[in-house]
Amino acid sequence: MRPEPRPELARLSPAVHGGSDDPHVVDFSTGVSPLRPPDELLAAAHGADLSRYPHPTALPVREALAAMSGVAPDQIVAGAGSAELIWALTRAFAGPGRTGLVVSPAFGEYARALNVAGASLVDIAMSPPHFDFPTDAVARALDGSSIALAFVCRPSNPCLSAAPADALAALARRNSRTLFVVDEAYLPMFEDACGVRLAANVAILGSMTKVFALPGLRLGWLTADRDVASAVQAALPPWNVSSPAQAAGVVAARLLPTHVAPIRARIGVLRAALAARLASIAESPARAGGPFLLYQHDQAAALAGGMRRRGVLVRHGASFGLPLHLRIGVRDETDQDALVEAWRSASDDLTSRVSSSR
């Protein structure tokens, strides 16, 4: 006899994500801002006192975010990245005998966190090429059901489309027992994208680490009704947000309102420049928005692999259920040279293989 984990954990595979810790790789696989973080934010993180415990529920960060958002501090929950909060949400509101809904293609942690919690999963897929929000299909899934938790990424990742705010609000009003979690982690970097309104059963996820290019810091937050926030906070351990992250988070909350517009504008310029440079060797992007370009390619897997062998990492869409798509994050002009050259070389290699096989 030996200890046995819960069976759903023994069968669970890790979600696939972008990102690389290899310093020799030029990484286009994430949507982290390509711009340097503000010096004031970096100074705050570097100056944090590591000899003391941080506040157990990150109260300084919650107060700063509450002031920025116009809500009370007890409506904010801080996490080591929004991913930690996704898992806390499933611990608090899903579990054995409960069901979660995910609008996909989507961030893999929604489904994985629901599986770990022991909940059942309903997946509602958006369809290419436009990836319109499937309002009717979601409404049918919710109608008469016992879905406890619904995850909607807005704007969606990797599809780059935004669910209509009024449609989400109407779904929430008609399904008061379902908690709708709207993930707005990338919203600050999208043009013409407005956030959804908070409600008793609508909670909103945000991330500081993407817009300020600090993914290693790990800092996200949830804005929610007090009862929802209290339950999610109870599902987290104390001291989950480190002292450097808390110090930086206070500064980030103060800077965000004035820094978002120039960051968004610069990313838009870089995105347009990258699309223009790829136009000579690739079809037009299937979708574009925020820090991303989404391309469709008949040999997407082989093309991604060829670029990886040339030291450039892009995100193959297979893990999103999009095997014919590549998602490319925006980077600065110097790195764009590496991507264009790797794409051209890998594409030429694929063409040569096809020709030689005939």
N, C-alpha and C positions, 0 to 999 in steps of 0.2 A: 504494500500500500504506500502511496505517496500523496502529497498535497496536489489537488487538481484545481486549476483556475476555472472560472466560469466558462462554459463551452463557447460562448460567443467571442470571448477574448482569444481563445486558442485558435480559432479559425480566422481571426481578423488580420488583414494585411495593412501595412501602413499606406496612407494616402500619398499620392505622387505630388510633388511640389516643384516649382522652379527654384532657382538659386543654386549657387556653388560656393564652396569655401576654398576652391583651388585658385590661388593667386595668379596662375598662368592662363586662366580662362577669361575671355571677354564675355561677360554674362549679360545676354539680352533676354533672359528667361523670366524675369520678374518685372513688376510694375513699380518698383521703388523709384522715386524721383532721381533723375541724373544730376541734380544740382547739389552743391555743397550745403550742408546744414549751416544755419546761422551760427556765427562764432559765439554769441551769447548763450546759445543753447548748449554748445559743446563745453563751454567754460563751466556752466552749471553742473553738467554731468561729471566733469573732471574734478570739480571742487567739492563733491559730496563727501560727507563725513562717514567713512566706512567703519569707524570704531564703535558706532552706535547702531542699534536696531532702527530700521525705518518705521514709520507709523504703520501699525498692523493692517489698516484698511486704506492706506494711501490718502488720508484725509487732506493733506495740503494740495494734492493733485485734484481730488474731488471738489474741493472748494474753488480752485482756479477754473476748472472746467464748468462748474455750476455757474460761476460768474460770467463766463464766456457765453454760456447757453441760455441763461435766464431761467434756470431751474434751481431747486434746492440741492444742497450737497448730498442729501440722502436719496436723491434720484439718480445719482452717478455711482457706478461701480468701476473701479480701475483694475486692469489685468495686465499680466505679462504678455502683451500682445492681445489682439482681439481673439486669436485662436483659443487662448485660455478661457475667455469669457464664453465662447461657443460651447466648450466642454462643460463649463459651470451651468450654463442655461439648460443643457440636456440633463445634468444631474438634478437640477431644481424642478424641471417641468416635464421631463420625459422619464422613461424607465419601463420595467416589465409591465405589460398590460396597457401601455400607452403607445400612441402613434405619433410620429413626426413626419412632416412633409418638407420636401426640398424641391425647389424649382431649379432645374438643371438645364444645360451644363453649369457646373458650379464648383466652388472651392470644396475640395475633398473632405475637409474636416467636418462639414455639416453632417454628412452621412456617417462618417466614422464615429463622431461623438454620439450620435443617436444609437449606433450599433453597440458601442461600449456601454452605454446606459441601459441596454437591454430593451430598447424600444423597437417597435415595428417601423418600417419606413415606406412612405409613399413618394415616388419620384414622378414629377410632372415635367416633361421635357419641352424646351423651346426648340423650334426647328429653323435650320438655315434656309435661305440666306439672311433673312432679316431678324430672326430670333425675337419675334414679337412676344410680349408677355402673354402666357396662355390663360387669360382671365377666366374664360368659360370652363376650361379643364380644371383649374384650381377650384372654382366655385362648385363644380360637380363633386370633386374629391372631398370638399369640406361639407357639402350638404348632407345633413343627417348623420355625419360621422362623429367620431370622438377624437379627432386630431388635436393633440395638446399643444403642438409647437410647429410653426411653419417658418422656414428660412427662405428669405428672398434677398439675393445680392443685387444692389442697385447703386450705380450701374452694374450690370452683370459682368462677371468675369468667368470665361473669356469672351463672351458674346458682345459686350460693349453696348448693350441696349438697356434702357431704363424702364422699369415697370411704371405705368402711369400712376401718379400719386393718388388721383381720385379713385382709380380702380382698387388700389390697395386699401384706401380708407373705407370704401363701400364693403369690401370683403370683410374687413375687421368689424365693421358695425353689424354685419349679418351673422358673424361667428364670434360672439363675445367670449366664449370659453376657450378659444384658440389664441395663444400668444404668437403674434406675428413679429418675427425678428428681422428687421431690415438692416442689412449689412451695407453701410455707406463708407467702407474703408477707403475706397478709391474716389469717392465723390468730389473731394476738394480739387482734384486734378482734371475734372471734366468740365468743359464749357457748357453753359446753359443748363446745368443740372442743379435743381433745387431739392433740398432734403424733404422728407416726408414729415408730417406732423405727429407729435407724440400723442398717444391715447392710452387708456387703461390697459388695453391689450396689444399695443404697438410699442415695441422697444427698438432702439436704434444703436447699432454698433459703429464705432469710429476708431481710427488708428492715427497715431502721431508719427509712427515710424516710417510710413510710406511717403507722405507728403514732405517730411523733413529729412528723408534719406537716412534713417537710423534703424534699420531692421535688427541690428544686433542689440539694440537697447531694450527692445520688447516693451512696448507701452500701447495699450488700447483702452477703450472705455465703452461702457454701456450707459445709455440714458433711458430711463424707464419710469413707470409709475412706482411710487414708493414701495408698495407691497411686492412688486416684481423685483425691484432692486434689492430689497431686503432678503428675498429668497435666494437670489443669485449670490449676494455677498455671503450668505450662510453656507453656500456650496463651495466657497473658496477657503484655502488655508490662510492663516495670518501671515503677514510679511511677504505676500506674493509679488509685490512690486518693490524692486530694489531701491536703495538710497539714490544711486545715480539716476535711475529712471524717474523717481519721484522728483528729484531736483530739476531734471530736464523737463519733466512734464509741466511743472508750474510755469516755467518760462515759455514752453511751447504753447500752452493755453493762452498766454498773454500775447504771443506773437502771431498766432494763427489768423486772427481776423484781418490783420494788415499785410500778411505775407502770402496769403493764398492766391490773390489775384495775379501778382507778378510771377509766382511759381507756375501757375496754370498757363499764363501767357507764354512763358519761355518754353514750357513743355510742348505747347501747341506748335511753336516755331520749329522745335527740334523734330517733332513727329512729322510735320509737313516736309521738312528737309530730307528726312530718312525715306519717306514714301517716294519723294521725287528722285532720289538717288537709286532706289531699287526699281524704278519704273523702266529702266533700260534693260533689266534682266529678269523681271518678274511681271506677272499680271498685276492689275490694280488691287489693292487690299480689299478683301471681302467686307471688312468693317474697320473703322478707325475711331479712336476716341481716347481722351485722357492720355495716359502714358503707354498706350498700346496700339499696335497694328495687328490685324488678324488676316492671314493669307490662306487661301485655299490652293492646294497643289496635289496633283494626282500621285506624286511620289513623296508625300510629306515626310514619312518616316525615314526614307533613304536620304532625303535632302538634309533633314535635321542631323542625321548621323554623320553625313559627309562634312557638315559645318563643324560638328563637335570634334571630329578628327583634325580639323584645321584650327582648333583652339577657340571656337566661337560657339556659345551655347544659346540655343533658342528653345522655346517650349513646344514640343510636339503635342498636338491636341488629343492624342489617343486616350489619355487618362481622363479627359473631359467627355469622352464619347465622340470625339471629332477626329477620327484618324486621318482625314484629308486636310487638316488645318494646322497651321503654325501660328503661334502667338509670339509676337516680338515686342519686347519692352523698348522704350525710347532711351537712348543714351546720347552723350555729346558727340560733336562732329568728329573728333579724333577716333573714337570707338566705331563710329559709323563706317569709316574706311575699312576696318577689319571685317565688319559684317558683309559689306558689299563684295569685298574680295573673296571671302569664304563662300558666299552664296554663288558667285560667278564660277568659282573653281569647282565647287561641289556639283553645280548644275551641269557644267561642261563634262565632268566625269560621268554623270548619269547618262548624258546624251551619248557619250562614247560607248558606254556599256550596251545601251540599247542598239546602237548601230552595229557593234561587233557581234551581237547575238542573232542578227538577221541572216 
